[in-house]
Amino acid sequence: MKKFESAKRLIIMGLSVIGLLLMTAVYAYAWFHVYYTPVRLRLKFYFNGHVLVLLIYFVLLSFFSSTYGGTKVGYLKASDVFFSQTFSLLAVNVISYFQISLMANWLVAVPPMIEMTLLQLAIAGVWTYLSNRLYYRLYPPRKLLLVHGERDVADIMTKFESRKDKYVVKETISIAEGMETISQKAVSGAYDAVVLWDIPAKDRNGLMKYCYAHSVRIYFMPKITDVLVKGAEQLNLFDTPIFLIREYELTVEQRFVKRCIDLVCSLLLLVIASPFMLLTALAVKLYDGGPVLYKQIRCTRGERQFYILKFRSMRVDAEKDGVARLSSKNDDRITPVGRMIRKIRLDELPQLMNILKGDMSFIGPRPERPEIIEQYKEEMPEFVYRMKVKAGLAGYAQVYGKYNTTPYDKLKLDLTYIENYTVWLDIKLMLLTLKILFVPESTEGIDEGQTTAMKDSTKKK
């Protein structure tokens, strides 16, 4: 098994390096045949200088591809890998364009850079297709045995169905069938892995030990306590490991750096986004003559209330009955202008003022309304844990989840962020947020009737 996994990792790494080298080779051609001449750059490069220029491009492309998932062949869908490659190439080529312009002391020609990017995208498409074909020929989908408790398995089965290229659930079995029956199936050789889905902790621990002892791969969906343990600090006080889970609080240094990033980025983005904000405000006003901005009470760190700002995307009388409700997938309260600005996230831009003011941060759990928080707390008392940090414009749950991800799963994602917080994690999530701006799934509303289902599922936790 270890040799199999090592070979798999080497193949993925090899494919990734080949892809990166191909992109860098295209850039090298553009560098030598278009942008580099002593007359244009007014600089003379020797061998080491050229190597440094190409190495900087390769490192930048490696960084962005790794961050956005452009090298995760077999892990992400082929379409997601190509989209990540596209986003990485655009980011690196924009940086490289200004790098070359600085060396030339003027803005160099744009068309060659566009042509280079289009050629790289064509190569990226072919590379993604061939790499995925090779990967799935060598490593077919894993056959899974799903062990479940009383909770309906429809939700998790839908998730696995969406990744048939990687996982196939061959059989589901209830924990009520007994540990002996399940253990025999797990080691029968008919399955590549076992999935433990919402079963009692005692049974889960027993099965995990048994599978581990027999070298059977295990997937399990964590509970809140598992997320807390993952973020625990290991101490070596005695002759046995000790995990420390403490009342979480950002250090003074972390809060200072986080606030500095918020101030600099919000000011910069307000300047850049001001033309788009002006056009959006005009569109909202001209459509129905109502107010441009929409204010709503939300909660941030410690459940402190503040008014969040958004461009209004719904009718003026959207909540005339005073009842708070999440928007649904085909919500008729959303205006045509509102639907458009939601799709491209322009409705969120006024929240830069909330960040500047200090009510929110760029990264953190999304702020909820007080009445919705009270509803969630009745079903999930642990919901208050997510308000240990300042609310954010985007967060871990928005990057790795969807708009219609269940509240319980969003809570686990938010707690993962809180328990593993670093400044680098904030920077990484900010970069990934740029990518999800172009992913429609992250702005979908909740399907009709899904709210009730979500409540029912949280009550069973």
C-alpha positions in Angstrom: 0.0 0.0 0.0 2.8 2.4 0.9 4.6 1.7 -2.4 1.3 2.2 -4.3 0.7 5.6 -2.6 4.3 6.7 -3.1 4.2 5.9 -6.8 0.9 7.7 -7.1 2.3 10.8 -5.5 5.4 10.7 -7.7 3.2 10.4 -10.8 1.1 13.4 -9.8 4.2 15.4 -8.9 5.8 14.5 -12.2 2.7 15.5 -14.2 2.6 18.8 -12.3 6.2 19.6 -13.0 5.7 18.8 -16.7 2.8 21.1 -16.9 4.6 23.9 -15.1 7.7 23.5 -17.3 5.5 23.7 -20.5 4.0 27.0 -19.4 7.4 28.3 -18.4 8.7 27.3 -21.8 6.1 29.4 -23.6 7.0 32.3 -21.3 10.7 31.8 -22.2 9.9 32.0 -25.9 8.0 35.3 -25.4 10.8 36.6 -23.2 13.6 35.9 -25.6 11.8 36.6 -28.9 9.6 39.5 -27.9 10.4 41.3 -24.7 14.1 40.9 -24.2 16.3 43.0 -26.4 18.9 45.5 -25.0 17.1 48.2 -27.0 13.7 47.6 -25.4 14.8 46.8 -21.9 17.8 49.1 -21.8 19.4 46.3 -19.8 21.8 43.6 -20.8 21.2 40.1 -19.3 23.8 37.4 -19.1 23.0 33.7 -18.7 22.4 33.9 -14.9 20.1 36.9 -15.4 17.9 35.0 -17.9 17.8 32.0 -15.6 16.7 34.2 -12.7 13.8 35.7 -14.8 12.6 32.3 -15.8 13.0 30.9 -12.3 10.9 33.7 -10.9 8.1 32.9 -13.4 8.3 29.2 -12.6 8.2 29.8 -8.8 5.3 32.2 -9.1 3.4 29.8 -11.3 4.1 26.9 -8.9 2.9 29.0 -6.0 -0.4 30.1 -7.6 -1.1 26.7 -9.1 -0.5 25.0 -5.7 -2.7 27.6 -4.0 -5.6 27.4 -6.4 -5.4 23.7 -7.1 -4.1 23.7 -10.6 -1.8 20.8 -9.9 -4.3 18.6 -8.1 -4.8 16.1 -10.9 -7.1 13.3 -9.8 -8.1 15.2 -6.6 -10.2 17.9 -8.3 -12.5 17.5 -11.3 -10.8 18.1 -14.6 -12.9 21.3 -15.1 -11.8 22.6 -11.7 -8.1 21.8 -12.4 -8.3 23.7 -15.8 -10.2 26.6 -14.2 -7.5 26.8 -11.5 -4.8 26.7 -14.1 -6.5 29.5 -16.0 -6.7 31.6 -12.8 -3.1 30.9 -12.0 -1.8 31.8 -15.4 -3.8 35.1 -15.5 -2.4 36.1 -12.1 1.2 35.2 -12.9 1.1 36.8 -16.4 -0.3 40.1 -15.0 2.5 40.1 -12.4 5.1 39.3 -15.1 3.8 42.0 -17.4 4.4 44.7 -14.8 7.8 43.1 -13.9 8.9 43.4 -17.5 7.5 46.9 -17.7 9.5 47.9 -14.7 12.7 46.6 -16.2 11.9 48.4 -19.5 11.0 51.6 -17.6 7.7 51.8 -19.6 4.6 49.8 -20.3 5.6 47.1 -22.8 3.3 45.8 -25.6 0.3 43.9 -24.3 -0.8 41.8 -27.4 2.2 39.4 -27.2 1.4 38.8 -23.5 -2.3 38.0 -24.5 -1.1 35.7 -27.3 1.2 33.9 -24.9 -1.6 33.5 -22.4 -3.9 32.0 -25.0 -1.3 29.5 -26.1 -0.6 28.6 -22.5 -4.4 28.1 -21.9 -4.5 25.8 -24.9 -1.6 23.8 -23.6 -3.2 23.8 -20.1 -6.4 22.3 -21.5 -4.6 19.5 -23.3 -2.3 18.9 -20.3 -5.4 18.7 -18.0 -7.2 16.3 -20.3 -4.2 13.9 -20.8 -3.1 14.0 -17.2 -6.6 13.1 -16.0 -7.0 10.3 -18.6 -3.6 8.9 -17.5 -4.4 9.3 -13.8 -7.8 7.5 -14.0 -6.4 4.8 -16.2 -3.8 4.0 -13.6 -6.0 4.7 -10.6 -9.7 3.9 -11.1 -12.3 5.1 -8.6 -12.0 3.7 -5.1 -14.7 1.2 -4.1 -16.2 2.3 -0.8 -18.2 0.6 2.0 -20.3 3.2 3.7 -21.2 2.5 7.3 -24.0 4.8 8.6 -26.2 5.4 11.7 -29.8 6.4 12.0 -29.4 9.6 9.9 -30.5 9.4 6.2 -27.6 8.8 3.9 -29.1 10.7 0.9 -27.0 13.8 1.6 -23.6 12.1 1.7 -24.6 9.8 -1.2 -25.3 12.9 -3.3 -21.8 14.2 -2.5 -20.2 11.0 -3.5 -22.3 10.8 -6.6 -20.9 14.1 -7.7 -17.4 12.6 -7.7 -18.0 9.2 -9.4 -14.6 9.7 -11.1 -12.9 9.3 -7.8 -15.2 7.4 -5.5 -17.9 4.7 -5.9 -20.0 3.6 -3.0 -20.5 -0.1 -3.7 -22.5 -0.8 -0.6 -24.1 0.9 2.4 -24.6 -0.9 5.7 -26.2 0.3 9.0 -24.2 0.1 12.2 -27.2 -1.8 13.5 -26.0 -4.8 11.5 -23.4 -5.4 14.2 -19.6 -4.8 14.5 -18.7 -8.4 13.5 -20.6 -8.2 10.2 -19.2 -4.8 9.4 -15.6 -5.8 10.3 -15.8 -8.9 8.1 -16.9 -6.8 5.1 -14.3 -4.1 5.8 -11.4 -6.6 5.4 -13.0 -8.8 2.8 -10.9 -7.2 0.0 -14.1 -6.1 -1.9 -13.6 -2.5 -0.9 -10.7 0.0 -1.2 -11.8 2.0 1.8 -14.5 2.3 4.5 -16.6 5.5 5.1 -17.9 6.1 8.6 -20.9 8.3 8.4 -22.6 9.7 11.5 -22.3 6.7 13.8 -21.9 6.7 17.6 -18.4 7.6 18.9 -17.9 4.2 20.6 -18.7 2.3 17.4 -16.7 4.7 15.3 -13.6 4.4 17.5 -13.8 0.6 17.5 -14.1 0.4 13.7 -11.3 2.9 13.2 -8.9 0.8 15.4 -9.9 -2.4 13.6 -9.5 -0.9 10.1 -6.2 0.8 11.0 -4.9 -2.6 12.4 -5.7 -4.3 9.1 -4.4 -1.5 6.9 -7.8 -0.5 5.6 -8.2 3.1 4.5 -10.8 5.1 6.5 -12.8 8.2 5.7 -15.0 9.7 8.4 -17.0 12.9 8.8 -15.8 14.8 11.9 -18.0 16.0 14.6 -17.5 19.4 16.4 -15.2 17.8 19.0 -13.0 16.3 16.3 -12.5 19.7 14.8 -11.6 21.1 18.2 -9.1 18.3 18.8 -7.5 18.9 15.3 -6.7 22.4 16.4 -5.3 21.3 19.8 -1.8 22.0 21.0 0.4 19.0 21.8 2.3 19.2 25.1 5.1 17.0 26.3 4.9 17.4 30.1 4.9 13.8 31.1 5.7 10.5 29.5 2.4 10.5 27.5 1.1 12.9 24.9 -1.3 15.6 26.2 -3.5 17.7 24.0 -4.4 21.2 25.1 -7.7 22.7 23.9 -8.0 26.2 25.4 -10.5 29.1 25.2 -9.5 30.5 21.8 -8.3 34.0 21.4 -6.1 35.7 18.8 -2.8 36.9 20.2 -2.1 40.7 20.3 0.4 40.2 17.4 -2.1 38.3 15.3 -4.9 40.9 15.9 -2.5 43.7 15.0 -1.3 42.1 11.7 -4.9 41.2 10.8 -6.1 44.7 11.4 -3.2 46.2 9.3 -4.1 43.9 6.4 -7.7 44.8 6.7 -7.0 48.6 6.7 -4.5 48.5 3.8 -6.6 46.1 1.6 -10.0 47.9 2.3 -8.6 51.3 1.4 -6.9 50.0 -1.7 -10.0 48.1 -2.9 -12.3 51.1 -2.2 -10.2 53.1 -4.6 -10.1 50.4 -7.2 -13.8 49.5 -6.9 -15.2 53.0 -6.7 -16.2 53.2 -10.4 -18.0 49.9 -10.1 -19.7 51.0 -6.9 -20.9 54.2 -8.6 -22.3 52.3 -11.6 -24.0 49.7 -9.3 -25.6 52.5 -7.2 -27.0 54.1 -10.3 -28.4 50.8 -11.6 -30.1 50.1 -8.3 -31.5 53.6 -8.0 -32.7 53.8 -11.6 -34.5 50.4 -11.5 -37.2 51.2 -8.9 -36.2 54.5 -7.3 -35.7 52.8 -3.9 -32.7 53.2 -1.5 -29.3 52.2 -2.9 -27.9 50.7 0.2 -29.4 48.0 2.4 -28.7 48.0 6.1 -29.2 45.0 8.3 -28.3 44.1 11.9 -25.7 41.4 12.0 -23.5 40.0 14.8 -19.7 39.9 14.9 -17.2 38.9 17.6 -18.8 38.2 21.0 -22.3 38.6 19.4 -21.8 42.4 19.2 -24.4 43.8 16.8 -23.6 46.2 13.9 -25.2 47.4 10.7 -23.9 45.5 7.6 -24.0 47.5 4.4 -24.9 46.0 1.0 -26.2 47.3 -2.3 -29.9 46.5 -2.2 -30.7 43.4 -4.4 -34.3 42.7 -3.3 -37.5 44.6 -3.5 -38.0 47.4 -0.9 -40.8 45.3 0.7 -38.9 42.0 0.7 -39.4 41.5 4.4 -42.5 43.6 5.1 -43.7 41.0 7.5 -40.6 41.4 9.6 -39.7 37.7 9.4 -36.0 37.0 8.7 -35.5 34.3 6.0 -32.6 33.2 3.8 -32.9 33.8 0.1 -33.9 30.7 -1.9 -32.6 29.6 -5.2 -35.4 31.1 -7.3 -36.4 33.9 -4.8 -38.9 36.2 -6.5 -37.9 39.0 -4.0 -34.6 39.5 -5.9 -34.8 42.2 -8.6 -33.3 41.7 -12.1 -30.6 44.2 -11.1 -30.1 42.5 -7.8 -29.7 39.1 -9.5 -27.0 40.4 -11.7 -25.0 42.2 -9.0 -25.3 39.1 -6.7 -23.9 36.9 -9.5 -20.8 39.0 -9.8 -20.6 39.9 -6.1 -21.0 43.7 -6.5 -23.7 43.8 -3.8 -21.0 43.0 -1.2 -18.7 45.9 -2.0 -20.1 48.4 0.6 -18.9 45.9 3.2 -15.5 47.4 2.6 -16.7 50.3 4.8 -17.6 47.8 7.5 -14.1 46.4 7.4 -12.6 49.9 7.4 -14.7 50.8 10.4 -13.6 47.6 12.3 -16.9 45.8 12.5 -15.7 43.1 10.1 -12.5 41.6 8.8 -11.7 40.4 5.3 -11.5 36.8 6.5 -13.7 35.3 9.2 -17.1 33.5 9.7 -19.9 35.3 7.7 -22.0 37.5 10.1 -25.5 36.3 10.8 -28.6 38.0 11.9 -29.4 37.9 15.6 -32.7 36.1 15.2 -31.2 33.4 12.9 -28.4 32.9 15.4 -30.9 32.3 18.1 -32.6 29.7 15.9 -29.3 28.0 15.2 -28.3 28.0 18.9 -31.5 26.1 19.7 -30.5 23.4 17.3 -26.7 23.7 17.7 -25.5 25.3 21.0 -22.0 25.1 19.5 -22.9 27.8 17.0 -21.7 30.5 19.4 -18.1 29.1 19.0 -17.8 30.7 15.6 -18.2 34.2 17.2 -14.9 33.9 19.0 -13.4 35.9 16.1 -14.5 39.0 14.1 -17.0 38.3 11.3 -15.6 38.3 7.8 -16.4 39.4 4.2 -15.3 35.9 3.2 -14.3 32.8 5.2 -13.2 29.2 5.3 -16.8 28.1 4.8 -17.3 30.2 1.7 -14.1 29.0 0.1 -14.5 25.3 0.8 -18.3 25.1 1.1 -21.2 26.5 -0.9 -24.0 29.0 -0.2 -26.4 26.1 0.4 -24.0 24.0 2.6 -25.9 23.0 5.8 -25.4 25.2 8.8 -23.8 22.3 10.7 -21.2 21.7 8.0 -20.5 25.5 7.7 -20.0 25.6 11.5 -17.4 22.8 11.2 -15.6 24.7 8.5 -15.6 28.0 10.5 -14.3 26.2 13.5 -11.5 24.6 11.4 -10.5 28.2 10.5 -10.6 29.4 14.1 -8.7 26.5 15.6 -6.0 26.6 13.0 -5.7 30.4 12.5 -2.5 31.9 11.1 -1.8 35.1 9.2 -0.8 32.9 6.2 -4.1 31.1 6.3 -5.8 34.5 6.0 -3.7 35.4 3.0 -4.3 32.0 1.4 -8.1 32.4 1.9 -8.0 35.9 0.4 -6.3 34.5 -2.7 -8.8 31.6 -2.9 -11.7 34.0 -2.5 -10.7 35.7 -5.8 -11.2 32.3 -7.4 -14.6 31.5 -6.0 -15.9 34.9 -7.2 -16.2 33.1 -10.6 -17.8 29.9 -9.2 -21.6 30.0 -9.5 -22.2 27.3 -6.9 -21.0 29.6 -4.1 -23.8 32.1 -4.7 -26.7 29.7 -5.2 -29.7 30.2 -2.9 -31.2 27.5 -0.8 -33.5 25.1 -2.7 -37.2 25.3 -1.8 -37.8 23.2 1.3 -34.1 22.8 2.0 -34.3 25.1 5.1 -36.5 22.6 6.9 -34.3 19.7 5.9 -31.2 21.6 7.2 -32.9 22.2 10.5 -33.9 18.5 10.8 -30.4 17.4 10.1 -28.8 19.7 12.7 -31.3 18.4 15.4 -29.9 14.9 14.8 -26.3 15.9 15.6 
